[in-house]
Amino acid sequence: MAADAFYFEARDGARLFVRRWLPEGRVRAIVQIVHGLAEHSGRYQDFAEALNRAGVGAYAGDLRGHGRSAEGGALGFFAPKEGWRRCLDDLADLNRHVASVHPATPIILFGHSMGSFLAQNFVAERGDRLAGAIFSGSNGRPPAIAALGRLIARIERLRLGPKGKSALLKSMWFGAFNKPFEPARTVFDWLSRDPAAVDAYVADPLCGFDFTTQLAVDVLDALPSMLAPENVARIPTSLPILIVSGSRDPVGPNIENLVETYRKAGLHPKLRLYPDGRHEMLNEINREAVKADIVGWIGGVIEKTEPIAASA
């Protein structure tokens, strides 16, 4: 089923592009998809179709500076300031819109990679709006070396300007991810063991692009507080959480830390760790099994969770 689409106006007037996939007949639940860095919502077509076959709808917006939300602007640039906060507000406003269009329908948040960190932040702030949350390609507490990355990002922003694009920062992120798979066929082999999936990413002009120094600062500034005790304590303990990860995902070496942090806070996350999987489990060689696992988990949430109406 092809997606229909619309533009959604953010609080500051930004126009954000949203794809929507709805099943025929009754919509049992909605999955709100948050994509990762240097990709876009269109890459979730196959996942949305699997959800639709189970009677579950999907909404996926292109984040600021990504996909068709970047039309007329810069790819890889959230905003001049408070970019992470603006993205979180965008997710909250889209969530409210979805709830208004589908009243009394459970909404499950799915975040991949950078989108999973936005989702971690979202569940701490507005977890009461959700029937469940799924984190894909995520991670736990950032390592100590991340502080050095924050400093370098600021230096590069000073050197190149907020909209400047730093080869050093891109190499520190994407280059480091590919090292475990060298000698590699492409610089994005860390995404998947499926060469066709990697080639499709490389060939997509809206994927793999250079991001701005300001975006790097926005992301790196947000990560340290993500799992701060006071933030984790705000997540509803009854919220079902599924964590999906490949055992060789270079983005998530501390995924067990995320699970343990949540459990210590009284949450009950379920970790589904796929042997030898890389970063994009929805595009891995065993993606059909991964999608089936996620759809099955969502089915359990629908059966056990009362519909949640979005707060005003």
Secondary structure, 3 states (H helix, E strand, C coil): CCCEEEEEECCCCCEEEEEEECCCCCCCEEEEEECCCCCCHHHHHHHHHHHHHCCEEEEEECCCCCHHHHCCCCCCCCCCCCHHHHHHHHHHHHHHHHHHHCCCCCEEEEEECHHHHHHHHHHHHHHHHCCEEEEECCCCCCCCCHHHHHHHHHHHHHHHCCCCECHHHHHHHHHHHHHHHCCCCCCCHHHCCCHHHHHHHHHCCCCCCCCEHHHHHHHHHHHHHCCCHHHHCCCCCCCCEEEEEECCCCCCCCHHHHHHHHHHCCCCEEEEEECCCCCCHHHCCCHHHHHHHHHHHHHHHHHHCCCCCCCC
